[in-house]
């Protein structure tokens, strides 16, 4: 009996050693990201966004939206087409359901992302047709007010930036678990100004997803205060000029803006399909308004993506 127990102990020990060593080897293996989702893939993406705006004595506002979108990926002769079809949208403000037909319309655009054979984004189609349709559904005055939001090139730049941040920047990259990268990322906003982020990316672990293993990526970022202060100053100056043309801004008046955030993403490096993603962002501004003076505004936003493959 004692011999059997000893044999069992040695068997367990050998198994644990083999498993442990194979796990270490796997963790130290090179991991290459390749966009190869397959000839045809279709799934449902659910996005929950919670935004809280704290304006101090002026009150707190909490907005929550939940949207579901059908994503279809098809292989083409030159690359891939990704079709995003919105299916459902619900919105609440301070716990109460709101029905905003304009926001619903703005969120109903059917968009096609066009990628090359490596998975790099080359075009976004659908906003032109949507804007034309939208212009026929709302009164001319409302459409004119929304025109700055409906700039096709600005909307495309936003889509390019989001795709590259989540997928495109990793295409072809070779990493190991434990690797970290720090980069300065320029980003052009719709008014033409460019802001910069310091983004730290950490390849943290291999985690199970479906019947395979995915990579967990963690990112943290913060803005360069001097660039954002300049941007905020120009924006506030333009607003002040529009509201009170004869009022000149004093050099003692402050305009600051800080953006910080983090992202956790679980992605299959062999296909670059995402299996989970959560993000947090904080924006702090001290805005000089004509009637209230310096008003601190702190906005936090959390996003959670869920996928049904």
C-alpha positions as CSV (number, residue, x, y, z in Angstrom):
1,X,0.0,0.0,0.0
2,X,2.8,2.4,0.9
3,X,4.4,1.7,-2.5
4,X,1.2,2.5,-4.3
5,X,0.9,5.8,-2.3
6,X,4.4,6.7,-3.2
7,X,3.8,5.9,-6.9
8,X,0.7,8.1,-6.8
9,X,2.6,10.9,-5.2
10,X,5.4,10.7,-7.8
11,X,2.8,10.6,-10.6
12,X,1.1,13.7,-9.3
13,X,4.4,15.5,-8.8
14,X,5.6,14.7,-12.3
15,X,2.2,15.8,-13.8
16,X,2.4,19.1,-11.9
17,X,6.0,19.7,-12.9
18,X,5.2,19.0,-16.6
19,X,2.1,21.2,-16.4
20,X,4.0,24.0,-14.6
21,X,6.9,23.9,-17.0
22,X,4.6,23.9,-20.1
23,X,2.7,26.8,-18.7
24,X,5.9,28.8,-18.2
25,X,7.0,27.9,-21.7
26,X,3.7,29.0,-23.1
27,X,3.8,32.3,-21.2
28,X,7.3,32.9,-22.6
29,X,6.4,32.0,-26.2
30,X,6.2,34.7,-28.9
31,X,2.6,35.7,-29.7
32,X,1.8,37.1,-33.1
33,X,-1.4,39.1,-33.8
34,X,-2.9,38.2,-37.2
35,X,-6.3,39.4,-38.4
36,X,-7.8,36.2,-39.7
37,X,-11.4,35.9,-38.4
38,X,-12.5,33.5,-41.2
39,X,-14.4,33.6,-44.5
40,X,-17.7,34.6,-42.7
41,X,-18.3,35.5,-39.1
42,X,-21.5,37.0,-37.5
43,X,-22.0,37.9,-33.9
44,X,-23.9,40.3,-31.6
45,X,-22.1,43.1,-29.8
46,X,-23.6,44.7,-26.7
47,X,-22.2,48.0,-25.5
48,X,-23.2,49.5,-22.2
49,X,-22.1,53.1,-21.5
50,X,-22.5,54.9,-18.2
51,X,-21.5,58.6,-18.1
52,X,-21.6,60.7,-15.0
53,X,-21.1,64.5,-15.1
54,X,-20.4,66.2,-11.8
55,X,-20.7,70.0,-12.0
56,X,-20.3,70.6,-8.2
57,X,-23.0,72.9,-6.9
58,X,-24.7,72.8,-10.3
59,X,-25.6,69.2,-9.8
60,X,-24.9,65.7,-11.0
61,X,-26.1,64.0,-14.2
62,X,-26.0,60.2,-14.9
63,X,-26.7,58.9,-18.4
64,X,-26.8,55.2,-19.3
65,X,-27.2,53.7,-22.7
66,X,-27.3,50.1,-23.9
67,X,-27.0,49.2,-27.6
68,X,-26.8,46.0,-29.5
69,X,-25.3,45.7,-32.9
70,X,-25.0,42.8,-35.3
71,X,-21.5,42.5,-36.7
72,X,-20.9,40.6,-39.9
73,X,-17.4,40.0,-41.3
74,X,-17.0,38.7,-44.8
75,X,-13.8,37.9,-46.7
76,X,-13.4,39.7,-50.0
77,X,-10.9,39.4,-52.9
78,X,-8.8,42.3,-51.5
79,X,-9.4,42.0,-47.7
80,X,-12.5,42.1,-45.5
81,X,-15.8,44.0,-45.2
82,X,-17.2,44.5,-41.7
83,X,-20.9,45.4,-41.6
84,X,-22.3,47.0,-38.4
85,X,-26.1,47.0,-38.2
86,X,-27.6,48.6,-35.1
87,X,-30.5,46.5,-33.6
88,X,-31.6,48.1,-30.3
89,X,-30.9,51.2,-28.2
90,X,-32.2,52.2,-24.8
91,X,-31.3,55.3,-22.8
92,X,-31.8,56.5,-19.3
93,X,-31.0,59.8,-17.6
94,X,-30.9,59.8,-13.8
95,X,-32.7,56.5,-13.8
96,X,-35.6,57.6,-16.0
97,X,-36.0,56.2,-19.5
98,X,-35.8,58.8,-22.2
99,X,-36.9,58.7,-25.8
100,X,-34.8,61.0,-27.9
101,X,-35.7,60.4,-31.6
102,X,-32.7,62.5,-32.8
103,X,-30.1,60.4,-30.8
104,X,-31.9,57.2,-31.9
105,X,-31.6,58.3,-35.5
106,X,-27.9,59.3,-35.1
107,X,-27.3,55.8,-33.6
108,X,-29.0,53.9,-36.4
109,X,-26.4,54.4,-39.1
110,X,-25.4,51.1,-40.9
111,X,-21.7,51.3,-41.4
112,X,-19.3,49.2,-43.5
113,X,-15.6,49.1,-42.6
114,X,-13.3,48.1,-45.4
115,X,-10.0,46.5,-44.6
116,X,-7.0,45.3,-46.6
117,X,-5.8,41.7,-46.5
118,X,-3.8,42.3,-43.3
119,X,-6.7,43.9,-41.4
120,X,-5.7,47.5,-41.8
121,X,-8.6,49.9,-42.1
122,X,-8.8,51.7,-45.5
123,X,-12.3,53.2,-45.6
124,X,-15.6,53.6,-43.8
125,X,-18.7,53.7,-45.8
126,X,-22.3,54.5,-44.9
127,X,-22.3,58.0,-43.3
128,X,-23.0,59.8,-46.6
129,X,-26.2,57.8,-47.2
130,X,-27.2,58.1,-43.6
131,X,-26.8,61.9,-43.5
132,X,-28.8,62.2,-46.7
133,X,-31.6,60.1,-45.3
134,X,-31.4,61.9,-42.0
135,X,-31.8,65.3,-43.7
136,X,-35.2,64.2,-45.0
137,X,-36.5,63.0,-41.7
138,X,-35.9,66.1,-39.5
139,X,-36.9,69.7,-39.9
140,X,-34.4,71.9,-41.8
141,X,-33.6,74.0,-38.7
142,X,-32.8,71.0,-36.6
143,X,-30.6,69.5,-39.4
144,X,-28.8,72.8,-39.7
145,X,-28.0,72.8,-36.0
146,X,-26.7,69.2,-36.2
147,X,-24.5,69.9,-39.2
148,X,-21.3,70.2,-37.2
149,X,-21.9,66.8,-35.8
150,X,-22.5,65.3,-39.2
151,X,-19.1,66.0,-40.8
152,X,-18.3,62.8,-42.8
153,X,-14.5,63.2,-42.6
154,X,-14.6,63.9,-38.9
155,X,-16.8,60.8,-38.3
156,X,-14.4,58.7,-40.5
157,X,-11.4,59.9,-38.5
158,X,-13.1,58.9,-35.3
159,X,-13.8,55.4,-36.7
160,X,-10.2,55.1,-37.9
161,X,-8.9,56.1,-34.5
162,X,-11.1,53.6,-32.7
163,X,-10.3,50.7,-35.0
164,X,-6.6,51.3,-34.8
165,X,-6.7,51.6,-31.0
166,X,-8.5,48.3,-30.6
167,X,-7.3,46.3,-33.6
168,X,-5.2,47.9,-36.2
169,X,-2.2,48.9,-34.1
170,X,-1.7,45.3,-33.1
171,X,-1.8,43.7,-36.6
172,X,1.4,41.9,-37.2
173,X,2.8,42.7,-33.8
174,X,4.9,40.0,-32.0
175,X,4.8,40.1,-28.2
176,X,5.4,38.1,-25.1
177,X,3.4,38.0,-21.9
178,X,4.9,40.7,-19.6
179,X,5.8,43.1,-22.4
180,X,5.1,46.8,-21.9
181,X,5.1,49.6,-24.4
182,X,4.8,53.4,-23.9
183,X,3.9,55.5,-26.9
184,X,2.8,59.1,-27.6
185,X,-0.3,59.0,-29.6
186,X,-1.5,62.1,-31.6
187,X,-5.2,62.4,-32.1
188,X,-7.0,65.0,-34.2
189,X,-10.4,66.2,-33.0
190,X,-13.1,67.5,-35.3
191,X,-12.2,71.2,-34.7
192,X,-8.8,70.5,-36.4
193,X,-6.7,70.7,-33.2
194,X,-4.4,67.8,-32.3
195,X,-4.1,66.4,-28.7
196,X,-1.6,63.9,-27.5
197,X,-1.9,60.9,-25.2
198,X,0.8,59.0,-23.4
199,X,-0.5,55.4,-23.7
200,X,1.1,52.5,-21.7
201,X,0.2,49.0,-23.0
202,X,0.9,45.9,-21.0
203,X,0.5,42.3,-22.3
204,X,-0.6,40.8,-19.0
205,X,-1.7,37.1,-19.4
206,X,-3.1,34.3,-21.4
207,X,-6.7,33.6,-20.5
208,X,-9.2,31.0,-21.7
209,X,-11.9,32.2,-24.2
210,X,-14.2,29.7,-25.9
211,X,-12.2,26.6,-26.9
212,X,-8.9,28.5,-27.2
213,X,-6.7,31.0,-25.4
214,X,-6.8,34.7,-25.6
215,X,-4.4,37.5,-24.6
216,X,-5.4,40.0,-21.9
217,X,-4.2,43.5,-22.7
218,X,-4.3,46.4,-20.2
219,X,-3.8,50.0,-21.2
220,X,-3.6,53.2,-19.2
221,X,-3.3,56.7,-20.7
222,X,-3.2,60.3,-19.7
223,X,-3.2,63.5,-21.7
224,X,-0.4,66.0,-22.0
225,X,-1.8,68.9,-19.9
226,X,-0.1,71.7,-21.9
227,X,-1.6,70.5,-25.2
228,X,-5.1,70.1,-23.7
229,X,-4.9,73.4,-21.9
230,X,-4.2,75.1,-25.2
231,X,-7.1,73.2,-26.8
232,X,-9.5,74.0,-24.0
233,X,-8.4,77.7,-24.0
234,X,-9.1,78.0,-27.8
235,X,-12.5,76.2,-27.4
236,X,-13.6,78.4,-24.5
237,X,-12.3,81.5,-26.2
238,X,-14.4,80.7,-29.3
239,X,-17.5,80.0,-27.1
240,X,-17.0,83.2,-25.2
241,X,-16.6,85.2,-28.4
242,X,-19.8,83.7,-29.8
243,X,-21.8,84.4,-26.6
244,X,-20.2,87.8,-25.7
245,X,-18.3,89.3,-28.7
246,X,-17.2,92.3,-26.7
247,X,-15.8,90.4,-23.8
248,X,-12.0,89.8,-23.8
249,X,-10.5,86.9,-21.8
250,X,-8.1,87.9,-19.0
251,X,-4.7,86.3,-18.9
252,X,-5.5,85.4,-15.3
253,X,-8.5,83.2,-16.3
254,X,-7.7,79.5,-16.2
255,X,-8.7,76.9,-18.7
256,X,-7.4,73.4,-18.0
257,X,-8.3,70.0,-19.2
258,X,-7.1,66.5,-18.1
259,X,-8.0,63.2,-19.6
260,X,-7.1,59.9,-17.9
261,X,-8.3,56.4,-18.5
262,X,-7.7,52.7,-18.7
263,X,-8.8,49.8,-20.9
264,X,-8.8,46.0,-20.4
265,X,-9.3,43.9,-23.5
266,X,-9.4,40.1,-24.1
267,X,-8.5,39.2,-27.7
268,X,-7.7,36.1,-29.7
269,X,-4.3,36.9,-31.3
270,X,-4.9,34.3,-34.1
271,X,-8.1,35.9,-35.3
272,X,-8.1,39.3,-33.6
273,X,-11.7,38.7,-32.5
274,X,-12.4,40.4,-29.2
275,X,-14.1,38.4,-26.4
276,X,-14.4,41.1,-23.7
277,X,-13.5,44.7,-23.2
278,X,-14.0,47.3,-20.4
279,X,-12.8,50.9,-20.2
280,X,-12.9,53.9,-17.9
281,X,-12.2,57.5,-18.8
282,X,-12.2,60.7,-16.7
283,X,-12.2,64.1,-18.1
284,X,-11.7,67.1,-15.9
285,X,-12.2,70.7,-17.1
286,X,-12.2,74.1,-15.5
287,X,-14.2,76.1,-17.9
288,X,-14.6,79.9,-17.8
289,X,-18.2,80.7,-18.7
290,X,-19.7,84.2,-19.2
291,X,-22.3,84.0,-16.4
292,X,-20.8,81.6,-13.8
293,X,-17.0,82.2,-14.1
294,X,-14.7,79.3,-13.5
295,X,-16.8,76.1,-13.4
296,X,-15.1,72.8,-12.6
297,X,-16.7,69.9,-14.5
298,X,-15.7,66.3,-13.9
299,X,-17.0,63.6,-16.3
300,X,-16.5,59.9,-15.9
301,X,-17.4,57.3,-18.5
302,X,-17.3,53.5,-18.3
303,X,-17.8,51.2,-21.3
304,X,-18.4,47.5,-21.3
305,X,-18.5,45.4,-24.5
306,X,-20.0,41.9,-24.5
307,X,-20.0,39.5,-27.4
308,X,-22.2,36.6,-28.4
309,X,-20.5,34.5,-31.0
